[in-house]
Amino acid sequence: MALKITCPHCGRPLRLEEPYPLPGAERQCACGRALSISYPVGLIDTMRKKGAAFEGDLAAPPAPVPRAPSPQAPRTPEAPKASRAPEAPRPERGTSAPTHVDRPRPSSREPTEVVGRDTATDLTPAPAARAAPPPPLRPARKPRPPPPRRSWGRSLIRGFVVLSALVAGTVVAGALAVSGIFWFYSRDLPTVETLGTYRPPTVTVVYDRNQELMGEIYEKRRYVTALADMPDTLKEAFLAAEDAGFYSHGGVDYVGIFRAVVLNTLQGRKAQGASTITQQVARTFLLSSEKTYTRKIREISLAWRIEEAFDKDHILYLYLNQIYLGSGAYGVEAAARVYFGKHVGELTLAEAAMIAGLPQRPSDYSPHRHFEKAKTRQRYVLEQMVDKGFATRAEAGAALEEDVQIVERTNEFLLKAPWFTEQV
C-alpha cells in the first residue's frame, strides 16, 4: 500500500512507501518545509494486521527501490530512521487526518522524502528519482492593497441607470398599451374623403323682381362662404379662442389633453376639454357629440387622418362654415346676419370677437338672450388675441369700448307675402 498526503503549505502531493515511518518522523516537502507525521488512533494496528510494515518492525532497513521522477517534484530516497524520535502523542478520538507541525528546516545534505497517507491501495512500487536540491523558496507575497471604498457618486450613477431603465420600460409598455387601444377603437371609423367635397344643405333665398328679399326657406340657416371672403380678424379671433396652435400641431394638442386630464381628475368631473379645431371638425362631421372616452379616442384617430388628407386652410374653412353659433345660425356668415344684420366681411374686431366666443356654449352666450355673458366672452377672446399676438393692447381696448349693436331676430318669410312665397 502507498500512503499519500497533501502539503498544507504548498498543496503538493507527498507519497509514503513501506516501511512507513513511525509517529514523530519528519519528512521534507519540495517547498522546503519539514513535516512531522502522526497517525489517527488505531490506524497503525489496523495497517499491521493487513501486513503493513513500519520502520521499527524491520531488523534491517530494506534497500531503496529505484523510482522514476515524479512530475510534481524530484524525490530522493531516504534511509529509514527507527529511533529518530519517540512516538508523538496520539490525537483525540474522532480525528481523521494526520496532524502536520512545522519543524526547523533540516540540512540540505540529508536526503529527504515526501510522505503522507492515502485511502487508496497502490500495489505498484514507485520508482526512485535522482537526488536534487530543494527548490528555492517562494518570494514573499506582497500584501494586497485594501479594496477601494465605494463612492456615493458611483452609487448615485448606478441608481440613476436602474431608475432610467425602469422608466424606459414603463414608457414602452404604456406606448404599446395606448397603441393597442387606439387600434381597437379605430377599426370601423368612417372615411374622411367626403370632407373633400363640402356641399351642406344651405338656405333657399326668394327675391322679387326688384331684388327685394321675400323670404328664406331652410332647415339649418347656413351660408357657405369661402375662406378668402372672411376677414383676418375673425379667423384670428377663432384661433385665439379655440386653438392657437392650429397651424403648428398635427391635429392633436397633447399638452392640452394632459392638462385637461389632470384638471378633470382633480375636480372629479369633465370640467375641461382639449379638442383642437381639427378634432371639432371630426366630431361635427363624422361622429356624435356624446362625451365619452371612446368617442374621444375615435375623434383623435379621425383628426390624424384629416390632417393627412387636407391642408390647414381647408380644415379651417370646414370649421367656420359648419359650426353652430346659436339662435339658429350655422357658420360665421349666418351668425353675422343673425346678430349684426351684415355680411361676414363687414364685421369689426369687436363683433368678430363676440362671435368667436360662442362655440363653447352657444345658447348660454347668445347676444339675443344673454348679452352680458356674451360681453364677458368677448373680453376673454380679446385677451387671448393679445396674449397670442393677434392684436395689440390698444386694439383690444378699443374693441371693448365699441358699442356693439345687436339686431332683432326677424323672419322676412312672414313679413312679405308668406303664402305666395310658400307656393313658389
Phi, psi and chi 1 to 4 in degrees:
 res  aa     phi    psi   chi1   chi2   chi3   chi4
   1 MET       -  150.0  -65.5 -175.3  -65.0      -
   2 ALA  -121.8  134.5      -      -      -      -
   3 LEU  -106.3  138.2  -61.7  179.9      -      -
   4 LYS  -126.8  150.0  -65.3 -179.0 -178.4  178.9
   5 ILE  -148.9  154.6 -168.8  170.5      -      -
   6 THR  -104.8  131.4  -57.9      -      -      -
   7 CYS   -64.7  128.1  178.3      -      -      -
   8 PRO   -71.5  -10.7   27.9  -35.2      -      -
   9 HIS   -95.2  -45.5  -57.2  -73.4      -      -
  10 CYS  -112.5  -13.2   65.2      -      -      -
  11 GLY    82.0    7.8      -      -      -      -
  12 ARG   -81.2  145.2  -61.8 -177.6 -179.3 -179.4
  13 PRO   -75.3  137.3   26.3  -33.4      -      -
  14 LEU  -114.2  140.6  -51.2  175.9      -      -
  15 ARG  -122.4  136.5 -172.5 -177.3 -177.2   90.1
  16 LEU  -121.7  128.0  174.9   64.6      -      -
  17 GLU  -111.3  161.1  -60.6  -70.4  -15.5      -
  18 GLU   -68.8  147.2  -69.0 -169.6   48.2      -
  19 PRO   -73.6  138.4   28.9  -34.1      -      -
  20 TYR   -76.7  144.0  -55.7  115.7      -      -
  21 PRO   -70.5  150.7   26.3  -34.4      -      -
  22 LEU   -77.0  164.3  -66.2  173.8      -      -
  23 PRO   -56.9  138.7  -24.7   33.9      -      -
  24 GLY    98.0  -13.6      -      -      -      -
  25 ALA   -68.0  150.2      -      -      -      -
  26 GLU  -112.1  145.3  -65.0 -176.7   -9.8      -
  27 ARG  -135.8  150.1  -68.5  -66.0 -177.4  -91.1
  28 GLN  -106.9  131.8 -175.6  176.6    6.5      -
  29 CYS   -82.7  162.2  178.9      -      -      -
  30 ALA   -64.1  -18.5      -      -      -      -
  31 CYS   -83.3   -2.9   66.1      -      -      -
  32 GLY    98.3    2.6      -      -      -      -
  33 ARG   -89.7  139.9  -60.4  -82.9 -175.1  167.8
  34 ALA   -95.6  126.9      -      -      -      -
  35 LEU  -114.0  135.1  -53.2  176.9      -      -
  36 SER  -100.5  132.1  177.0      -      -      -
  37 ILE  -106.1  138.5  -60.7  176.6      -      -
  38 SER  -139.8  164.1   62.5      -      -      -
  39 TYR  -123.3  153.6  -60.1   93.3      -      -
  40 PRO   -64.3  159.5  -20.3   31.3      -      -
  41 VAL   -61.5  127.9  176.9      -      -      -
  42 GLY    87.7   -7.6      -      -      -      -
  43 LEU   -69.8  -37.4  179.5   60.1      -      -
  44 ILE   -65.6  -46.8  -64.5  178.1      -      -
  45 ASP   -62.4  -39.8  -64.2  -22.4      -      -
  46 THR   -62.7  -42.4  -57.4      -      -      -
  47 MET   -70.0  -34.7  -66.3  179.0   66.0      -
  48 ARG   -65.6  -38.1  -78.7  175.1  175.0  168.0
  49 LYS   -62.4  -30.1  -69.5  178.8 -178.5  180.0
  50 LYS   -84.4    0.7  -67.8 -177.8  178.2 -178.3
  51 GLY    99.5    7.6      -      -      -      -
  52 ALA   -76.1  146.1      -      -      -      -
  53 ALA  -113.5  141.6      -      -      -      -
  54 PHE  -113.5  166.2  -70.0   83.5      -      -
  55 GLU   -61.3  -38.2  -67.3  177.3  -11.5      -
  56 GLY   -74.6  -14.2      -      -      -      -
  57 ASP   -83.6  -16.6  -61.0  -19.1      -      -
  58 LEU   -96.8  140.8  -58.5  177.2      -      -
  59 ALA   -72.6  -40.1      -      -      -      -
  60 ALA  -132.9  140.3      -      -      -      -
  61 PRO   -66.0  136.2   24.4  -32.8      -      -
  62 PRO   -71.1  152.8   27.8  -34.7      -      -
  63 ALA   -66.9  142.5      -      -      -      -
  64 PRO   -66.2  140.4   23.9  -33.3      -      -
  65 VAL   -93.0  129.4 -179.9      -      -      -
  66 PRO   -61.5  139.6  -17.3   28.0      -      -
  67 ARG  -131.1  146.9  -68.7 -175.5  -60.9  175.7
  68 ALA   -75.0  150.1      -      -      -      -
  69 PRO   -62.2  138.7   22.4  -32.5      -      -
  70 SER   -86.8  145.3  174.1      -      -      -
  71 PRO   -67.7  -17.7   23.1  -32.5      -      -
  72 GLN   -78.0  -51.5  -70.5   83.1   -0.9      -
  73 ALA  -164.7  148.3      -      -      -      -
  74 PRO   -66.4  142.5   23.2  -32.1      -      -
  75 ARG  -125.9  152.2  -61.8 -174.4  177.6   87.2
  76 THR  -126.4  143.7   56.1      -      -      -
  77 PRO   -68.6  152.8   25.5  -32.9      -      -
  78 GLU  -136.0  137.3 -178.8 -177.4   86.1      -
  79 ALA   -69.7  145.0      -      -      -      -
  80 PRO   -66.7  143.9   22.6  -31.6      -      -
  81 LYS  -118.6  100.3  -61.6  178.8 -177.7  179.6
  82 ALA   -75.8  -40.0      -      -      -      -
  83 SER  -113.4   36.7   59.3      -      -      -
  84 ARG   -68.4  -45.6  178.3   67.3 -179.0  -87.9
  85 ALA  -156.1  148.4      -      -      -      -
  86 PRO   -64.8  160.7   26.1  -36.3      -      -
  87 GLU   -64.5  130.8 -177.4  175.7   -5.9      -
  88 ALA   -71.4  153.3      -      -      -      -
  89 PRO   -61.0  139.8   21.9  -34.0      -      -
  90 ARG   -75.0  144.8  -63.6 -178.4  178.3 -178.6
  91 PRO   -71.2  167.5   26.1  -34.7      -      -
  92 GLU   -67.1  155.7  -63.4  180.0    2.2      -
  93 ARG   -63.7  135.5 -175.9  176.1  -57.8  -85.5
  94 GLY   113.7  -14.8      -      -      -      -
  95 THR   -80.4  150.7   58.2      -      -      -
  96 SER  -127.6    5.8   60.2      -      -      -
  97 ALA  -141.2  150.2      -      -      -      -
  98 PRO   -62.7  149.9  -17.9   28.7      -      -
  99 THR   -99.2  131.2  -56.7      -      -      -
 100 HIS  -109.6  129.2  -52.2  -77.7      -      -
 101 VAL  -123.7  130.2 -177.7      -      -      -
 102 ASP   -67.9  134.4  -68.8  -12.8      -      -
 103 ARG  -121.0  162.4  -60.1  -66.7 -175.5 -177.2
 104 PRO   -58.7  142.9  -21.1   31.0      -      -
 105 ARG   -65.5  127.4 -178.8  178.5  179.0 -178.2
 106 PRO   -73.5  169.5   27.7  -35.0      -      -
 107 SER   -67.1  145.4  173.8      -      -      -
 108 SER   -69.7  -11.7   60.0      -      -      -
 109 ARG   -76.8  -30.4  -63.8 -179.9 -179.3  178.1
 110 GLU   -72.1  139.5  -61.3  179.4    1.2      -
 111 PRO   -69.9  142.6   24.8  -34.0      -      -
 112 THR  -121.4  156.5   59.4      -      -      -
 113 GLU  -145.4  138.0 -176.8  178.5    2.8      -
 114 VAL   -86.5  127.9  179.1      -      -      -
 115 VAL  -128.4  166.3  -62.8      -      -      -
 116 GLY   178.4 -164.9      -      -      -      -
 117 ARG  -133.4  158.0   70.8  178.3 -179.1   84.7
 118 ASP  -147.3  142.4 -175.7   23.6      -      -
 119 THR   -77.7  -16.1   56.3      -      -      -
 120 ALA   -86.4  153.0      -      -      -      -
 121 THR  -100.2  126.3  -57.0      -      -      -
 122 ASP  -119.3  107.3 -172.1    3.3      -      -
 123 LEU   -88.9   -8.7  -59.1  179.4      -      -
 124 THR   -86.5  124.0  -55.4      -      -      -
 125 PRO   -65.6  138.0   24.8  -34.0      -      -
 126 ALA   -86.1  132.1      -      -      -      -
 127 PRO   -69.9  154.1   26.1  -33.5      -      -
 128 ALA   -87.3  159.6      -      -      -      -
 129 ALA  -120.5  159.3      -      -      -      -
 130 ARG   -66.6  150.1  -67.4 -175.4  178.4 -178.6
 131 ALA   -67.2  136.9      -      -      -      -
 132 ALA  -141.2  148.8      -      -      -      -
 133 PRO   -68.2  149.8   25.2  -35.1      -      -
 134 PRO   -63.0  147.8   24.1  -34.0      -      -
 135 PRO   -65.9  155.3   24.7  -32.9      -      -
 136 PRO   -65.0  152.6   24.1  -34.8      -      -
 137 LEU   -66.5  145.3  -63.8  177.4      -      -
 138 ARG   -69.5  143.3  -67.5 -176.6  177.7 -179.6
 139 PRO   -66.8  147.9   24.0  -34.0      -      -
 140 ALA   -62.8  135.4      -      -      -      -
 141 ARG   -73.1  140.7  -65.2 -177.9  178.5  179.5
 142 LYS   -74.2  139.9  -64.0 -178.3  179.7 -179.8
 143 PRO   -63.8  137.4   23.3  -33.5      -      -
 144 ARG   -69.5  137.8  -66.4 -177.9  178.9 -179.9
 145 PRO   -68.2  149.3   24.8  -33.7      -      -
 146 PRO   -62.0  144.4   23.8  -33.4      -      -
 147 PRO   -61.4  143.4   22.9  -32.7      -      -
 148 PRO   -63.6  142.6   24.3  -33.8      -      -
 149 ARG   -74.8  139.4  -61.9  178.4   60.2 -176.6
 150 ARG   -73.8  125.7  -65.1 -177.9  177.8  178.9
 151 SER   -87.0  153.7   62.2      -      -      -
 152 TRP   -66.1  -25.0   63.5  -90.4      -      -
 153 GLY   -63.8  -43.9      -      -      -      -
 154 ARG   -65.0  -41.1  -68.5 -176.1  178.5  179.3
 155 SER   -62.0  -39.5  -59.0      -      -      -
 156 LEU   -65.3  -42.7 -176.8   61.7      -      -
 157 ILE   -64.2  -42.4  -66.3  174.2      -      -
 158 ARG   -62.7  -43.2 -172.6 -179.9  -64.9  107.8
 159 GLY   -63.4  -37.9      -      -      -      -
 160 PHE   -65.5  -40.1  176.7   75.9      -      -
 161 VAL   -63.9  -44.4  171.0      -      -      -
 162 VAL   -62.9  -44.6  173.5      -      -      -
 163 LEU   -63.4  -40.0 -179.5   60.3      -      -
 164 SER   -63.2  -40.0  -60.0      -      -      -
 165 ALA   -63.8  -41.1      -      -      -      -
 166 LEU   -64.8  -43.3  -67.9  175.9      -      -
 167 VAL   -63.6  -43.8  171.8      -      -      -
 168 ALA   -61.5  -42.0      -      -      -      -
 169 GLY   -63.6  -39.3      -      -      -      -
 170 THR   -65.0  -41.8  -56.1      -      -      -
 171 VAL   -64.0  -43.0  170.1      -      -      -
 172 VAL   -63.8  -44.0  171.4      -      -      -
 173 ALA   -63.0  -41.4      -      -      -      -
 174 GLY   -64.0  -40.4      -      -      -      -
 175 ALA   -63.7  -40.8      -      -      -      -
 176 LEU   -64.3  -40.6  -67.3  175.9      -      -
 177 ALA   -64.8  -43.6      -      -      -      -
 178 VAL   -64.4  -40.6  171.1      -      -      -
 179 SER   -61.7  -41.0  -60.0      -      -      -
 180 GLY   -64.5  -38.8      -      -      -      -
 181 ILE   -65.2  -45.8  -67.9  173.0      -      -
 182 PHE   -64.3  -37.8  -88.0   90.5      -      -
 183 TRP   -64.4  -40.0  172.7   83.5      -      -
 184 PHE   -65.9  -43.9  179.2   79.8      -      -
 185 TYR   -87.6   -1.3  -72.8  107.3      -      -
 186 SER  -109.4   13.4  -57.4      -      -      -
 187 ARG   -72.8  -33.9  -66.3  173.8  -62.1  169.7
 188 ASP  -118.7   38.2   55.8  -14.0      -      -
 189 LEU   -73.2  148.8  -71.7  176.4      -      -
 190 PRO   -70.3  159.7   24.1  -33.2      -      -
 191 THR   -76.6  150.8  179.3      -      -      -
 192 VAL   -99.2    0.8  -59.8      -      -      -
 193 GLU   -65.5  -26.2  -58.0  -59.6  -32.3      -
 194 THR   -65.8  -19.4   56.2      -      -      -
 195 LEU   -73.6  -12.9  -58.4 -179.6      -      -
 196 GLY   -73.7  -25.8      -      -      -      -
 197 THR  -118.2   84.4   55.8      -      -      -
 198 TYR   -85.2  107.4  179.1   58.8      -      -
 199 ARG  -136.2   75.8  -65.7  177.5 -178.8  175.2
 200 PRO   -79.0  165.0   31.9  -36.1      -      -
 201 PRO   -62.8  131.4  -20.3   31.9      -      -
 202 THR  -121.3 -175.9   56.6      -      -      -
 203 VAL   -83.6  137.0  175.6      -      -      -
 204 THR   -94.3  119.6  -61.2      -      -      -
 205 VAL  -107.2  132.7 -177.0      -      -      -
 206 VAL  -113.8  124.8 -179.0      -      -      -
 207 TYR  -116.8  155.0  -63.6   94.7      -      -
 208 ASP   -87.6 -175.4   62.0   12.0      -      -
 209 ARG   -68.7  -16.2   63.1 -179.5 -179.7  178.9
 210 ASN   -95.9   14.4  -61.8  -38.9      -      -
 211 GLN    63.0   28.1  -63.0  -59.1  -47.0      -
 212 GLU   -91.4  137.3  -67.0  -68.9  -24.5      -
 213 LEU   -68.4  125.7  178.6   64.2      -      -
 214 MET  -102.8  -28.8  -65.0 -176.6   62.5      -
 215 GLY   173.5  164.9      -      -      -      -
 216 GLU  -128.1  133.0  -65.0  179.2  -23.1      -
 217 ILE  -117.9  126.1  -56.8  173.6      -      -
 218 TYR  -164.6  159.6   54.2   84.2      -      -
 219 GLU   -96.0  -41.4  -67.0 -177.6   -2.5      -
 220 LYS  -127.5  127.6  -68.2 -177.8  178.3  179.8
 221 ARG   -78.4  100.7 -167.4  172.6 -173.9  180.0
 222 ARG  -140.0  134.9  176.2 -176.1  -71.0  111.0
 223 TYR  -123.6  109.4  -51.7   88.5      -      -
 224 VAL   -71.1  125.5  176.9      -      -      -
 225 THR  -126.3  138.4  -54.2      -      -      -
 226 ALA   -66.3  150.3      -      -      -      -
 227 LEU   -63.5  -32.7 -170.2   65.0      -      -
 228 ALA   -68.6  -22.0      -      -      -      -
 229 ASP   -85.3   -4.6  -64.0  -26.1      -      -
 230 MET   -92.7  138.9  -57.8  177.4 -171.1      -
 231 PRO   -68.8  149.8   24.6  -33.3      -      -
 232 ASP   -62.1  -33.6  -67.4  -23.0      -      -
 233 THR   -62.5  -36.3   53.4      -      -      -
 234 LEU   -67.6  -46.5  176.9   70.4      -      -
 235 LYS   -63.6  -41.2  -68.0 -178.9  -76.5 -173.0
 236 GLU   -68.1  -34.5  -68.3  169.7   -7.1      -
 237 ALA   -63.2  -43.1      -      -      -      -
 238 PHE   -66.8  -40.0  -87.7   92.9      -      -
 239 LEU   -63.7  -43.6  -67.8  177.0      -      -
 240 ALA   -64.7  -37.3      -      -      -      -
 241 ALA   -81.9  -33.9      -      -      -      -
 242 GLU  -108.8  -39.2  -63.1  -64.5  -38.5      -
 243 ASP  -162.4   84.6 -170.7    2.8      -      -
 244 ALA   -67.4  -27.2      -      -      -      -
 245 GLY   -97.2   25.8      -      -      -      -
 246 PHE   -57.3  -43.0  172.2   70.5      -      -
 247 TYR   -83.5    1.6  -79.8   96.6      -      -
 248 SER  -116.6  -27.4   59.8      -      -      -
 249 HIS   -91.3  173.9   61.7   62.9      -      -
 250 GLY   -98.1   25.2      -      -      -      -
 251 GLY   111.4  -17.9      -      -      -      -
 252 VAL  -134.7  133.9  179.9      -      -      -
 253 ASP   -98.2   95.8 -177.8    8.1      -      -
 254 TYR   -67.4  -36.9  -58.8  100.3      -      -
 255 VAL   -64.4  -42.5  176.6      -      -      -
 256 GLY   -63.3  -37.4      -      -      -      -
 257 ILE   -65.2  -43.3  -69.0  176.9      -      -
 258 PHE   -63.0  -42.7  177.3   77.5      -      -
 259 ARG   -63.3  -41.6 -178.8  173.4   58.7 -110.4
 260 ALA   -66.7  -38.7      -      -      -      -
 261 VAL   -63.5  -43.5  168.7      -      -      -
 262 VAL   -63.6  -46.7  172.5      -      -      -
 263 LEU   -63.5  -43.8 -178.9   60.8      -      -
 264 ASN   -65.9  -34.6  -65.0  -19.0      -      -
 265 THR   -67.5  -41.8  -58.0      -      -      -
 266 LEU   -66.7  -38.0  -66.7  177.1      -      -
 267 GLN   -88.6  -11.1  -62.5 -171.8    6.0      -
 268 GLY    72.6   19.3      -      -      -      -
 269 ARG  -155.9  170.9   60.3 -173.2 -178.5   87.8
 270 LYS   -84.9   81.1  -63.1  176.4 -177.5  178.7
 271 ALA   -86.5  -23.6      -      -      -      -
 272 GLN  -144.8  141.9  179.9  178.6  -10.6      -
 273 GLY  -104.3  175.1      -      -      -      -
 274 ALA  -142.9   37.8      -      -      -      -
 275 SER   -83.4  132.2  -65.0      -      -      -
 276 THR   -81.6  175.0   61.5      -      -      -
 277 ILE   -62.3  -38.2  -72.5  178.4      -      -
 278 THR   -63.7  -41.3  -51.1      -      -      -
 279 GLN   -65.5  -37.7  -70.4  176.6 -108.1      -
 280 GLN   -66.0  -35.7  -66.0 -176.0   51.3      -
 281 VAL   -63.7  -43.9  169.2      -      -      -
 282 ALA   -61.6  -42.5      -      -      -      -
 283 ARG   -68.9  -42.6  178.9  174.3   66.6 -112.5
 284 THR   -68.5  -41.2  -56.5      -      -      -
 285 PHE   -87.6  -36.7  -77.7   88.0      -      -
 286 LEU  -120.5  -13.0  -55.5  173.2      -      -
 287 LEU  -129.3  178.6  -61.2  173.8      -      -
 288 SER   -91.3  176.9   64.5      -      -      -
 289 SER  -101.3   14.1   58.3      -      -      -
 290 GLU   -67.3  144.5   59.7  177.8  -11.7      -
 291 LYS   -98.5   86.2  -67.1 -175.8  177.8 -178.9
 292 THR  -134.0  158.7   61.4      -      -      -
 293 TYR   -70.2  -30.3  -69.6  107.7      -      -
 294 THR   -63.4  -46.4  -59.2      -      -      -
 295 ARG   -63.0  -33.9 -166.4  -93.0  -62.0  166.3
 296 LYS   -65.7  -41.2 -161.5   68.6  175.0  179.7
 297 ILE   -64.3  -44.5  -66.1  173.2      -      -
 298 ARG   -65.3  -36.1  -65.3  165.0   63.7   86.3
 299 GLU   -63.8  -42.0  176.6 -176.5  -61.6      -
 300 ILE   -65.2  -42.7  -67.6  174.3      -      -
 301 SER   -61.7  -42.1  -61.2      -      -      -
 302 LEU   -67.3  -35.5  -77.6  173.6      -      -
 303 ALA   -61.7  -41.0      -      -      -      -
 304 TRP   -60.6  -43.0  -70.7  -24.7      -      -
 305 ARG   -68.0  -38.5  -61.6 -177.2 -175.9 -177.1
 306 ILE   -64.3  -41.6  -67.9  172.6      -      -
 307 GLU   -63.3  -33.7  -70.9  -78.7  -17.9      -
 308 GLU   -74.4  -30.0  -67.6  178.5   -3.4      -
 309 ALA   -89.0  -30.4      -      -      -      -
 310 PHE  -132.0  159.3  -52.0  103.3      -      -
 311 ASP   -84.3  171.8   57.8   21.9      -      -
 312 LYS   -65.1  -40.2  -68.5  -72.1 -173.3  177.6
 313 ASP   -63.4  -38.4  -72.3  -17.3      -      -
 314 HIS   -67.2  -38.4 -176.1   73.1      -      -
 315 ILE   -65.2  -42.3  -62.7  172.2      -      -
 316 LEU   -66.1  -37.1 -174.7   59.5      -      -
 317 TYR   -60.0  -44.7  158.8   76.9      -      -
 318 LEU   -62.7  -43.1  -65.3  175.2      -      -
 319 TYR   -64.0  -48.2  173.4   76.2      -      -
 320 LEU   -71.1  -20.5  -65.5  177.0      -      -
 321 ASN   -94.0  -20.4  -80.2  -70.9      -      -
 322 GLN  -100.0  -27.8 -175.2   73.1   12.4      -
 323 ILE   -66.5  144.3 -170.2  169.6      -      -
 324 TYR   -87.8  132.0  178.1   64.4      -      -
 325 LEU  -124.5   22.4  -64.0  172.1      -      -
 326 GLY    85.0  163.1      -      -      -      -
 327 SER    55.2   32.9  -63.8      -      -      -
 328 GLY    75.5   12.0      -      -      -      -
 329 ALA   -98.7  127.9      -      -      -      -
 330 TYR  -116.2  117.5  -69.8   83.4      -      -
 331 GLY    92.7  161.3      -      -      -      -
 332 VAL   -73.2  -31.5  -67.7      -      -      -
 333 GLU   -65.8  -42.8  174.3   65.6   23.5      -
 334 ALA   -65.3  -39.6      -      -      -      -
 335 ALA   -64.3  -40.1      -      -      -      -
 336 ALA   -62.5  -38.7      -      -      -      -
 337 ARG   -73.4  -40.2  -63.4 -171.9 -174.3 -172.0
 338 VAL   -69.8  -43.2  167.8      -      -      -
 339 TYR   -91.5  -34.1  -65.4  121.8      -      -
 340 PHE  -122.0   -4.1  -52.4  111.0      -      -
 341 GLY    64.5   34.2      -      -      -      -
 342 LYS  -145.2  169.7   58.6  177.0   68.1  174.8
 343 HIS   -79.0  160.2  -66.8  -73.9      -      -
 344 VAL   -62.9  -32.9   67.3      -      -      -
 345 GLY   -68.6  -11.1      -      -      -      -
 346 GLU   -99.9    3.3  -58.1  169.8   -9.5      -
 347 LEU   -70.4  143.4  -65.9  175.8      -      -
 348 THR   -88.3  173.9   64.3      -      -      -
 349 LEU   -62.3  -40.5  176.3   58.8      -      -
 350 ALA   -63.9  -42.9      -      -      -      -
 351 GLU   -69.8  -39.2  -65.2  167.2  -17.4      -
 352 ALA   -63.8  -40.5      -      -      -      -
 353 ALA   -65.6  -35.5      -      -      -      -
 354 MET   -68.6  -39.2 -173.6  168.0  -71.0      -
 355 ILE   -67.7  -39.0  -68.2  177.9      -      -
 356 ALA   -68.0  -16.7      -      -      -      -
 357 GLY   -87.0   -0.7      -      -      -      -
 358 LEU   -85.9  -29.3  -62.0  176.3      -      -
 359 PRO   -58.5  -30.9  -25.8   35.0      -      -
 360 GLN   -64.7  -47.9 -169.2  178.0   54.6      -
 361 ARG  -144.4   82.3  -65.1  163.4   62.6 -178.2
 362 PRO   -59.9  -41.0  -20.6   31.5      -      -
 363 SER   -72.2  -38.9  -62.0      -      -      -
 364 ASP   -73.8  -28.3  -68.0  -18.2      -      -
 365 TYR  -103.9   12.9  -62.9  142.4      -      -
 366 SER   -64.8  128.2  171.9      -      -      -
 367 PRO   -62.4  -23.7  -23.2   33.8      -      -
 368 HIS   -69.9  -35.5  -73.8  152.1      -      -
 369 ARG  -105.3  -37.8  -59.6  174.3   58.1 -174.3
 370 HIS  -135.1   78.4  -52.6  -75.5      -      -
 371 PHE   -65.1  -38.8 -178.4   77.0      -      -
 372 GLU   -65.2  -40.2  -66.7  -59.2  -33.7      -
 373 LYS   -65.5  -38.4  -69.4 -176.7  178.2 -179.6
 374 ALA   -64.0  -35.9      -      -      -      -
 375 LYS   -68.2  -36.7 -165.7   70.0  176.2  175.4
 376 THR   -64.5  -42.7  -58.7      -      -      -
 377 ARG   -66.4  -35.1  -74.5  -66.5  -64.1  175.1
 378 GLN   -61.3  -42.0  178.6 -162.2   45.2      -
 379 ARG   -63.2  -40.9 -177.5  179.4  -64.6  106.1
 380 TYR   -61.6  -44.9  166.6   77.9      -      -
 381 VAL   -63.6  -42.4  173.3      -      -      -
 382 LEU   -64.6  -38.5  -69.2  172.0      -      -
 383 GLU   -64.6  -39.1  -69.7  176.3   -4.1      -
 384 GLN   -66.1  -37.6  -69.9  -63.6  108.8      -
 385 MET   -64.2  -38.3  -67.3 -177.4   70.2      -
 386 VAL   -68.0  -44.0  172.6      -      -      -
 387 ASP   -64.7  -35.9  -67.2  -19.7      -      -
 388 LYS   -88.9   -0.5  -58.3  -58.2 -172.2  -61.8
 389 GLY    83.6   16.6      -      -      -      -
 390 PHE   -86.9  -17.8  -66.1  119.0      -      -
 391 ALA  -150.6  156.1      -      -      -      -
 392 THR   -86.0  166.1   63.5      -      -      -
 393 ARG   -63.3  -36.4 -178.5   66.2   61.7 -179.2
 394 ALA   -67.8  -40.9      -      -      -      -
 395 GLU   -65.2  -40.3  -68.5  172.5  -17.3      -
 396 ALA   -66.0  -40.6      -      -      -      -
 397 GLY   -63.8  -40.6      -      -      -      -
 398 ALA   -65.0  -37.0      -      -      -      -
 399 ALA   -66.6  -37.0      -      -      -      -
 400 LEU   -66.0  -32.5  -76.1  174.0      -      -
 401 GLU   -81.9  -11.9  -63.3  -63.4  -29.8      -
 402 GLU   -68.7  138.0 -179.3 -179.8  -25.9      -
 403 ASP   -85.8   98.1 -175.9   16.2      -      -
 404 VAL   -79.5  127.7  178.3      -      -      -
 405 GLN   -99.4  120.8  -62.7  -64.6  -36.7      -
 406 ILE   -99.8  124.6  -54.8  -61.6      -      -
 407 VAL   -83.9  152.8  -61.2      -      -      -
 408 GLU   -75.3  150.5  -64.7  -65.8  -27.8      -
 409 ARG   -74.9  124.9  -59.2  177.5   61.5 -179.9
 410 THR  -128.1  162.1   59.2      -      -      -
 411 ASN  -133.0  101.7 -170.3  -17.9      -      -
 412 GLU   -61.4  -25.3  -60.1  -66.5  -22.5      -
 413 PHE   -61.8  -35.0 -178.9   81.4      -      -
 414 LEU   -87.9  -13.9  -60.6  177.6      -      -
 415 LEU   -90.1  -31.8  -63.3  178.8      -      -
 416 LYS  -124.8  108.8  -62.5  179.5 -179.8  179.8
 417 ALA    45.3   61.1      -      -      -      -
 418 PRO   -63.1  -36.2   22.4  -32.2      -      -
 419 TRP   -70.6  -41.4  -63.4  -83.0      -      -
 420 PHE   -64.6  -44.0  175.3   75.6      -      -
 421 THR   -62.6  -40.9  -54.9      -      -      -
 422 GLU   -64.6  -37.7 -177.6  178.5    3.5      -
 423 GLN   -64.6  -40.4 -175.6   63.8   29.7      -
 424 VAL   -61.6      -  171.6      -      -      -
